[in-house]
Amino acid sequence: MRSARAVLITLLLIAAPRVHAETYQLDPVHSHISFKIQHLVGWVVGDFTKYEGTIKLDENQPEKSKVEVTIQTDSLDTRNDMRDKHLKSPDFFDVAKYPNMTFKSTAVTLKGKKRFYAQGDFTLHGITKSVILKSLFNGKLDKDPWGNRRTAFSATTTLNRKDFGITWNKQLDTGGWMVGDKVYITIDVEAAAQ
């Protein structure tokens, strides 16, 4: 009886579907990539509205998951046309010369049940640096109203714009600077299985 049970369990394990890495496409309609930077004593907040990317999610071995995102720099929007024009100029993003910025993960490190760090190569303004996205797994849906599998993540990181050759600034008469160096990035993405 024990051997029959062992054979049955073995057969069930062999026949059971295996969870493997699954590729998800970012859904720009339900995602948001924003930044903020200090201006004088306040903050300027902006968004990037055009981007694409994939998440290769390995539920069995999350550390083998991968993320790749391309953001169109010309899609920058701070809700002020004059400021956006300046930010898109060679003083800042130089969108004519550098139309995209990219992130490609190189390592995923678990930091808790739903928290992880996605480390990767971030390329901006022609310069590539390693950055860490402090990330949160928001959940997974096996079937949305259209029959698709979905997943969602949030992430934050802080960059120094000067590390990427974006150095324009103006000194104030009071001794301070017009624009801060630190850029705070917030990402909320929803993605559908391909």
N, C-alpha and C positions, 0 to 999 in steps of 0.2 A: 504494500500500500504506500509506504514511504517513497519507494523508487518511482511509482506511478505519479505521485504528487510532484516529486522533483522533476520528472520529465515534463509534466504539464506546465509547471512554473517556468521551466527553461524555454519551452515552446512559446509561451505567452510573452516572455521577455524578448525573444527573437522576433516575434511577429509585431510587437508593439512599435508604433511609430516613434522615431527618434527626433527629439527637438534639435534643430541645427541652427546655425547662423541664418538670420533672415534679413533681407535688405528692405529698408523703408525709405521712401522718398519724402523729403520735406514738403509740407503743405503750406505754401506761402499765404493762403487765405486765412489759415488758423495759426499762424506763427508771427513772431515779432522780434526784431533785432533793433535794440536801441542803445544810445550812448549818452553820457552827460560829461561835461567838462566845465570847470570853473571859469566864469567871465566876470572880471572885476570882483565884486563881493557876492555875486549870485551864481546861477548855473544856466548853461545852455543845454537843452535836451534835444536830441534828434533821433531819427530813425533811418534805417536802410530798408527800402521797400521792394527791391528786386534782388533775389538770391535763389540759389538752388543747392541741393545737397542730398547726401545719402547717409543713412545710419545702418551699419551692418551689426545687428544685435544678436549676440550669442548668449542665450539665457543660461546655458549649461556652464559656460566659461566666460562670464562678463568681461574679464580682463582681455579677452581676444576680440572684443567689439571694436568697430572702427567708425570714424566720423569724417566726412569730407564736405566742406561747404565753400561755395564761391559766391561772393557778394559783389554786385556792381556798384562801384564807388559813385557813379553818376546818379544813383537812386537816393542819395543823401537828401534828407528833408528835415529842416529845422523850423518850418512854417514861417520863413522869412526869406523872400527871394534874394534880397541884396546880400544877406549873410550866406545863403547857400551858394551864390555865385562866387563869393570870396573863398569859401571852404573848398569849392571845386577847382579853384585856380592853382597855379604852381606854388603859391604860398603855403598851401595845405595838401590836399589830396592829389592835386595835379591829375585830374581824371582823364585828360586827353592822353597823357603818357602812361598812366597806371589805371586802366579801366576796371580792374578787379582786385579784390583782396581775397585771400584764401586761407582756410584752416584745414590741415590734414593731421589727424591724430596719429601719434606714435606709440602711446601707451595709455592704458586705462587702469586706474588703481582704485579698488574698492575702499570706501571710508565709512561703511555702515550698511545697513540693510538697503537703503534707497539712495545713499550718497556715494559719489565717486569723483575722482579727478580724471579729466580727459586732458592729457598732455599732448601737445602737437606743435607742428611747424605752422606759424602764422606769418603770412607774407603780406606786407603793406608797403606801398610806396617803393617797391623794388627791393625791400630788405626783409629777410626771413629771420625770425627769432622763435625760440621755444617759449610757449606760453602754457599756462594751466587754466582750464575751464573748471571751476568748482561747480559740480553738477548735481542735479537731483532728478531721479527717475520719478515721474509723476503718475505713471500707470500705463496699463496696456488694455486694449479692448479687442476681444477676439472677433467681434462683428459689429460694425457701425450700421446705420440705417441703409447703406448702399452695399453692404456685404463685405466690406474691407476690414482687415485687421489694422489697428492703429496703436501708436505709442506716443508718449509725450515726455519731454524733458525740459528742465530749466537750467540755466547756467549763468555764472557771473565771472568776470575777470577784470583786472585793472592793468592798463598799459601806460607806459611813459611814451608820449608821442615823439619825443626827441630820439628815442631808441630806433625810430623808423625814419629818421631824417626829416621830420616835420618840425621845424624849429622857429617858424615865424612868430614874432611877438612884438609888443610895443611897450616900452617902459613908461610908466605914469609919472607925472610930476611929483606925486607923493612918494615915489620910490618903489611902488609895487609894479606888477605886470598885468597887462590886459587879459591874457589867457593863461590858464593853468597848464601844467605839463601832464598831469595824470588824467587819463580817460577811463571812465567807468562804463563797462559794457554789460548789458543785461540781455539774455537770450531766452525766449520761450518758444519752443517748437512743438508742433504736432506733425506726425509723419504717418503715411499710409504704406502698407506693405505693397511691394511691387509684384 
